[in-house]
Amino acid sequence: MEIKYQSTRSKGMEVTASQAILKGLAEDGGLFVPNQIPKLDQSLREIAGMSYQETAYEVMKLFFTDFTEEELKQCINRAYDSKFDTAEIAPLVEKDGTYYLELFHGATIAFKDMALSILPHLLTTSARKNQSKNEIVILTATSGDTGKAALAGFADVEGTSIIVFYPKNGVSAIQERQMVTQRGKNTKVVGITGNFDDAQSGVKAMFNNKDLAKAMDAKGYQFSSANSINIGRLVPQVVYYVYAYSRLLGQGAIQEGEPINFVVPTGNFGNILAAFYAKNMGVPIAKLICASNENKVLFDFFETGTYDKNREFILTSSPSMDILISSNLERLIYQIAGKDAEVTADLMQALAKTGKYTVTDAMKAQLQDFIGGWANEQQTAGEIRRMYEKTGYVMDTHTAVASAVCQEVRARTGDLTKTVIASTASPYKFATSVMGAIDDKYQSMDDFALIDALCETSGIAIPKAVEEIRSAPVLHDTVCETEDMQKTVEGILGL
């Protein structure tokens, strides 16, 4: 069965998987979605005996139907290799009655590696399949983790270049240092004076600028995206939810068919949407618990049916979730609107014009799979400390938000279903906040002294990704105003 992709905003022509990956964003500004979510054609019991790479193939072959078996397996094997510090790729760790799915064992110690290690291979394969002659310019906005993972994935990949925009004062010191020290002749990193939403809006505006596209084409360039708006980012994330369930089944921790809950720390909504896709593929998932920090626009949406970004933007210790426009929610809106592109386009237009929209009661009724929860800064720090003192397990701030929400939802609902928390970053990425939460005495130490202290406290070796940036020179120091993002890109590309 061939899966085709269509825009969430118009009933335009369907495209193949490789075309959707190559374009990144639909021409009408919508996001590409599969015309149906395919069902797994292997049982979860069979998948339980497979490696991560084999599981990835079983999931991705169902979505990327215009890739040959050889093409897809080559992409998978190049992605999930020794760049990861564990052969399991995404280990499950049980602590205090909950399972933590560790998604941070890749090259940049954050969950974005799970998809961004394969996207360059999917993209270059897609370019070949579609006889694309242009150089692909990856244009990306980051709230901290996507940027480095994309830079690492695309650095010196032939036929591509990458430009990453990040909020200059809106990422952790380690996140920023990881990006500005990135090597690669085809890499550019630019800080902006605004926040992540400003960066994301600027990037989307450039994607939708037809005059810019023409000017680029004349110079032999075309844009694509490494953000989770690209379906080539989203589908690889579905894999680890299928994998997590199959591991629990293989370990005998659950019976076949027994439902489990997932708790996902959520900003741009891609990670939890991937879990929703996994559920629709046939993974027995009971509840998808959407964990927010103090920027709780998603929590309020699930409570009320109104999405309203008109609020104070709060900088928190979990910066990858400091987002008020959750781009991937559009794909869920399309689904609950009965795949009605007109309804979706109207709601997205309302968001662009007024900063908010409200779904109908019938649409809200289809959100029963989701539970919203949120944790403030005090609760996040408290959860890091509680877990460390109780179990010795050290988690990062984003995972701590999810863990705190998990505790709160259990207490509120009495739901004791076995639960997996998506652990999205290494504690080393946010050492200042993590060590400050464990003990006040660490709050005055500098970043790398804290990293050494974290090593001593956790017993986990300092990741290569952190050691490398201790003495690496800063190679990217460009900063621009939000309104100058396009001018900056034109300068970089010599337009």
Residue pairs with C-beta under 8 A, 6 or more apart in sequence:
1 38
1 65
2 65
2 66
3 17
3 34
3 35
3 36
3 38
3 62
3 63
3 64
3 65
4 14
4 15
4 16
4 34
4 35
5 14
5 15
5 16
5 17
5 19
5 20
5 32
5 33
5 34
5 35
5 231
6 12
6 13
6 14
6 15
6 32
6 33
6 35
6 341
7 26
7 27
7 28
7 30
7 31
7 32
7 33
7 341
8 26
8 30
8 31
8 32
8 33
8 330
8 331
8 333
8 334
8 341
8 344
8 345
8 348
9 26
9 28
9 29
9 30
9 341
9 344
9 345
9 348
10 26
10 28
10 30
10 341
10 345
11 341
12 26
12 27
12 28
14 35
15 23
15 32
16 65
16 66
17 63
17 64
17 65
17 66
17 67
17 126
17 231
18 64
18 66
18 67
18 125
18 126
18 129
18 130
19 126
19 130
20 32
20 231
20 232
21 64
21 119
21 122
21 123
21 126
21 224
21 230
21 231
21 232
22 123
22 126
22 127
22 130
22 132
22 136
22 224
23 32
23 224
24 207
24 223
24 224
24 225
24 227
24 229
24 230
25 31
25 32
25 204
25 207
25 208
25 225
25 229
25 230
26 32
28 345
29 204
29 207
29 208
29 348
30 330
30 341
30 344
30 345
30 348
31 229
31 231
31 327
31 328
31 330
31 331
31 334
32 231
33 231
33 331
33 334
33 335
34 63
34 231
37 277
37 280
37 281
38 62
38 63
38 281
39 62
39 281
39 282
40 47
40 58
40 59
40 62
40 242
40 281
40 282
40 283
41 58
41 62
42 58
43 256
44 242
44 245
44 246
44 249
44 256
44 282
44 283
45 249
45 256
47 55
47 58
47 242
47 243
47 246
48 246
48 247
48 249
48 250
49 250
50 58
50 246
52 80
52 88
52 89
52 90
52 239
52 243
53 76
53 77
53 80
53 89
55 239
55 242
55 243
55 246
56 76
56 80
56 118
56 236
56 239
57 69
57 72
57 73
57 76
58 242
59 235
59 238
59 239
59 242
59 281
60 67
60 72
60 76
60 235
60 236
60 239
61 67
61 69
61 72
62 281
63 231
63 235
63 238
64 72
64 122
64 235
66 129
67 75
67 125
67 129
71 125
71 129
74 121
74 125
75 118
75 121
75 122
75 125
76 118
78 118
78 121
79 117
79 118
79 121
79 236
80 89
80 117
80 118
83 106
83 107
83 113
83 117
84 105
84 106
84 107
84 113
85 105
85 463
85 464
86 105
88 105
89 105
89 114
90 101
90 102
90 103
90 105
90 114
90 240
90 243
90 244
91 101
91 102
91 105
92 99
92 100
92 101
92 102
92 244
92 247
92 248
92 420
93 99
93 100
93 102
93 393
93 423
94 100
94 253
95 387
95 391
95 393
96 387
96 390
96 391
96 393
98 403
98 406
98 419
98 420
98 421
99 244
99 248
99 253
99 418
99 419
99 420
99 421
100 393
100 395
100 399
100 420
100 421
100 423
101 240
101 244
101 420
101 421
101 422
101 423
102 423
103 110
103 111
103 113
103 114
103 240
103 422
103 423
103 424
104 110
104 111
104 113
104 396
104 423
104 424
104 425
104 426
104 429
105 113
106 113
106 114
106 117
106 149
107 113
107 117
107 149
107 152
107 465
108 145
108 148
108 149
108 152
108 178
108 465
109 425
109 426
109 428
109 429
109 463
109 465
109 466
110 145
110 148
110 149
110 320
110 424
110 425
110 426
110 429
111 145
111 271
111 422
111 423
111 424
111 425
112 145
112 146
112 148
112 149
112 150
113 149
113 152
114 236
114 237
114 239
114 240
115 228
115 232
115 233
115 234
115 236
115 237
116 146
116 149
116 150
116 152
116 153
116 226
116 233
117 149
117 153
118 232
118 236
119 150
119 153
119 226
119 230
119 232
119 233
119 236
120 153
120 154
120 157
120 160
122 232
123 136
123 138
123 160
123 224
123 232
124 136
124 157
124 158
124 159
124 160
126 132
126 232
127 136
127 159
132 222
133 220
134 216
134 217
134 220
134 221
134 222
135 159
135 160
135 161
135 220
135 221
135 222
136 159
136 160
136 161
136 221
136 222
136 223
136 224
137 160
137 161
137 162
137 163
137 216
137 221
137 222
137 223
137 224
137 493
138 150
138 154
138 160
138 161
138 162
138 163
138 223
138 224
138 225
138 226
139 162
139 163
139 203
139 206
139 207
139 223
139 224
139 225
139 489
140 146
140 147
140 150
140 162
140 163
140 164
140 165
140 203
140 225
140 226
140 227
141 164
141 165
141 166
141 196
141 199
141 200
141 202
141 203
141 227
142 148
142 150
142 164
142 165
142 166
142 171
142 179
142 196
142 199
143 166
143 167
143 170
143 171
143 196
143 267
143 268
143 319
143 320
143 321
143 322
143 323
144 166
144 170
144 171
144 172
144 175
144 319
144 320
145 175
145 320
145 424
145 425
145 429
146 226
146 227
146 228
147 164
147 166
147 175
147 179
147 189
148 175
148 178
148 179
148 182
150 162
150 164
150 226
151 162
151 164
151 179
151 182
151 184
151 187
151 189
152 182
153 226
154 160
154 161
154 162
154 184
154 186
154 187
154 226
155 162
155 182
155 183
155 184
155 186
155 187
156 184
156 185
156 186
157 186
160 186
161 186
161 187
161 188
162 184
162 186
162 187
162 188
162 226
163 188
163 189
163 190
163 489
163 492
164 179
164 187
164 188
164 189
164 190
165 190
165 191
165 192
165 199
165 202
165 203
165 485
166 176
166 179
166 189
166 190
166 191
166 192
166 196
166 199
167 191
167 192
167 194
167 195
167 196
167 198
167 199
168 191
168 192
168 193
168 479
169 315
170 195
170 196
170 315
170 319
170 322
171 179
171 319
172 319
172 429
172 430
172 432
172 433
173 432
173 447
174 428
174 429
174 430
174 431
174 447
174 466
174 469
175 319
175 429
176 191
177 447
177 469
177 472
178 465
178 469
179 189
179 476
180 189
180 474
180 475
180 476
180 477
181 468
181 469
181 472
181 473
181 474
181 475
181 476
182 189
182 475
182 476
183 475
187 476
188 476
188 478
188 492
189 476
189 478
190 476
190 478
190 479
190 480
190 485
190 488
191 478
191 479
191 480
192 198
192 199
192 202
192 479
192 480
192 481
192 482
192 485
193 479
193 480
193 481
193 482
194 481
194 482
195 313
195 322
196 322
196 323
197 309
197 313
197 323
197 324
197 325
198 482
199 482
199 485
200 227
200 323
200 325
200 327
201 325
202 482
202 485
202 486
203 225
203 227
203 485
205 486
206 212
206 223
206 485
206 486
206 489
207 223
207 225
209 486
212 486
212 490
212 495
213 222
213 223
215 490
215 495
216 222
216 223
216 493
216 495
219 493
219 494
219 495
221 493
224 230
225 233
226 233
227 233
227 268
227 327
228 234
228 237
228 268
228 269
228 270
228 271
228 327
228 328
229 327
229 328
233 270
234 270
234 273
234 274
234 277
234 328
234 331
235 274
235 277
237 270
237 271
237 274
238 274
238 275
238 277
238 278
238 281
240 274
241 262
241 274
241 275
241 278
241 283
241 285
242 278
242 281
242 283
244 262
244 420
245 254
245 260
245 278
245 283
245 284
245 285
248 254
248 260
248 418
248 420
249 255
249 256
253 418
254 260
254 418
257 284
258 284
258 418
259 284
259 285
259 286
259 417
260 284
260 285
260 286
260 417
260 418
260 419
260 420
261 285
261 286
261 287
261 288
261 289
261 415
261 417
261 418
261 419
261 420
262 272
262 275
262 285
262 287
262 288
262 289
262 419
262 420
262 421
262 422
263 289
263 291
263 373
263 402
263 403
263 405
263 406
263 409
263 419
263 420
263 421
263 422
264 271
264 272
264 275
264 288
264 289
264 290
264 291
264 402
264 421
264 422
265 271
265 291
265 293
265 318
265 320
265 321
265 398
265 399
265 401
265 402
265 422
265 424
266 272
266 290
266 291
266 292
266 298
266 321
266 326
267 295
267 320
267 321
267 322
267 323
267 326
268 323
268 326
268 327
268 328
269 298
269 326
269 327
269 328
269 329
269 332
270 327
270 328
271 422
271 424
272 288
272 290
272 370
273 328
273 329
273 331
273 332
275 285
275 288
275 422
276 288
276 332
276 369
278 285
279 285
279 288
279 369
285 369
286 417
287 369
287 370
287 371
287 415
287 417
288 369
288 370
288 371
289 370
289 371
289 372
289 373
289 402
289 405
289 406
289 409
289 419
290 298
290 299
290 302
290 370
290 371
290 372
290 373
291 373
291 374
291 375
291 401
291 402
291 404
291 405
291 406
292 298
292 299
292 321
292 372
292 373
292 374
292 375
292 401
292 405
293 314
293 316
293 318
293 321
293 322
293 374
293 375
293 376
293 377
293 380
293 401
294 314
294 316
294 374
294 376
294 377
295 313
295 314
295 316
295 321
295 322
295 323
295 324
296 372
296 374
297 307
297 308
297 309
297 311
297 323
297 324
297 326
298 326
298 329
298 372
299 372
299 373
299 374
300 306
300 307
300 308
300 372
301 307
301 308
301 329
301 372
302 367
302 370
302 371
302 372
303 372
304 358
305 358
305 359
305 360
305 361
305 363
305 364
306 356
306 357
306 358
306 359
307 329
307 351
307 356
307 357
307 358
307 359
308 355
308 356
309 324
309 325
309 351
309 355
309 356
310 355
310 356
311 324
313 322
313 324
314 322
315 322
316 322
316 377
316 380
316 397
317 377
317 380
317 381
317 397
317 430
317 433
318 380
318 397
318 398
318 400
318 401
318 430
320 398
320 424
320 425
321 398
321 401
325 351
330 344
330 348
333 344
333 347
333 348
333 359
333 363
334 340
334 341
334 344
335 366
336 359
336 363
336 364
336 366
336 367
337 343
337 344
337 347
337 359
337 363
347 357
347 359
348 357
350 356
350 357
351 357
371 409
371 413
373 405
373 406
373 408
373 409
374 401
374 405
375 383
375 400
375 401
375 404
375 405
375 408
379 404
380 397
380 400
380 401
380 404
380 437
381 400
381 433
381 436
381 437
382 404
382 437
383 395
383 400
383 401
383 403
383 404
383 407
384 394
384 395
384 397
384 400
384 434
384 437
384 438
385 437
385 438
387 393
387 394
387 395
387 400
387 403
388 394
388 438
388 457
392 458
392 459
394 427
394 434
394 438
394 454
394 457
394 458
394 460
395 403
395 423
395 427
395 434
396 423
396 424
396 425
396 426
396 427
396 429
396 430
396 434
397 425
397 430
397 433
397 434
397 437
398 424
398 425
398 430
399 421
399 422
399 423
399 424
399 425
400 437
402 421
402 422
402 423
402 424
403 421
406 419
406 421
409 415
410 416
410 419
426 463
427 434
427 454
427 458
427 460
428 451
428 454
428 460
428 462
428 463
428 465
428 466
429 466
431 447
431 450
431 451
431 453
431 454
432 447
432 450
434 454
435 442
435 445
435 450
435 453
435 454
435 457
436 442
436 443
438 457
442 450
442 453
445 453
448 470
451 462
451 466
452 462
454 460
455 461
455 462
478 488
480 487
480 488
489 495
